[in-house]
Amino acid sequence: MNIPEKLKYTKDHEWLKINGDEAYIGITDFAQKELGDIVFVEVDTVDESLDKEETFGTIEAVKTVSDLFMPVGGQVLEFNEALESEPETINSDPYGDGWIVKIKMNDPAEADELYDAAGYKDLIES
């Protein structure tokens, strides 16, 4: 199981990669394996400000559709448009080219409440 050390994680299996007051959000390796083959990603919240744990989009796999939740509050700046034609990138590269949205965080300190790699590993193994 791939759990990069430099990221933050949520109980809902999203990851957050922080760069100043901006951050990238995607789903974890664990989540993409649980979902199976991803066939569609929908994000219609670009330019919207959302609170922590609000839904910013949905991800559809062959068997199910799941909501995507904001790890921290912020404004959705960008959707990874490459996912429109190649959503399976999330399966093959969940922490790289499979990022889903880029946000501007309202309060970067909110990220301190998220799991670190060790905490997330404990969560998925329990």
N, C-alpha and C positions, 0 to 999 in steps of 0.2 A: 504494500500500500504506500503510495507516494504522498507524503505530507510535508511540503517544504517548510523549513524553519522560519523563513522571513515573513510569512503571511499570518493573518489573523483569521479565525474561523468562527462560524455560528453554529448553534444547535440545529439549524435547518440545513446545514451542509453547504453554505456559501463561503467563499473565501474573499478576503480583502487584501489588496496589495497597495500600500500607502506610498504616495510620492508627494511630500509636502502636504498641502490641504486638498489634494486630489487623490483619487484612489480608483483602482480597477476592481471589478466584482465578477466572479464566476462561480461555478459549482465545483465541488471537490472531486477528486478521483473516486472516492468512495461513492459519492452521489451518482456520478455518471455510470459507475458499474451497477449500482442498484437500479437505475432507470433502464439501462439497456441501450439499444440503438436509438439515438436522438434524431428525430426527423424534422423538427420545427422549433424555432424560438421566436416568441413574439414579445416585443417591447414597444409600448406606445406611450411611454412616459418621458421621452426626451424633452428637455427644457422644463420639466416639472420638478418642484421641490417636494420631497417625501420625507416622512418621519422614519425613524428606526423601526424595523419590522413591518413597514407597509409593503404591499406588493408592487414590484416594479415591472413585472412581466410574467410570462409563463414559458415553460419548456415542455415539449411534447416528445414522448418516446413512443415506440411501437405499441406498448401496453397501457400507457397512462399519460396524464397531463398533470404537471405540478406547478404551483405558484413559485415565483422567485421573490425573496424578501430582502429588503435593504438591511445590511448589517449595521449601518449608522445612518443618521439623518443627513440629507444633502440634496443637491440638485443634480439630476441626470443630465450629463453633458453630451454623451455620445453613446450610440449603440454600435456594436461591432457588426457592421453591415455584411462582412464576409460570411457571417452565419446564415444569412438569408439563402445563399446558394449552397453552402456547405455546413449545415448544422452539426454534422458528424465530427467536425473539428473538435467539438467539446469532448467527444469520446476519445479521440486520439491525442489531444494536447490540452487538457482541462486547465492547466496553469499557465499556458503560453498563448498561442493563437486562438484558443477557445475562450478567452475572456468575453464577457457579455456586455457590460456597460462600464463607462467611465463616469465618475461623479466628482462634484466639488463638495467636500464634507462641510457641514455646518459647524461641527465641533469635533476636531480630530481626537480630543480626549475620550470621546465615546468609544473609540476603538480599544481603549484600555480594558473595557468590560468584556471583550470578546476572548475566545480561547486562543492560547498559543498552540504551537504544534503538539506539544506534550499533552496539553489539556484536551485537545481535539482527539488525539489518539486514544486517550482514556475514554472519552465519550463514545466513540464508535466500537470500542472493544468491550464495553460493559453491557 
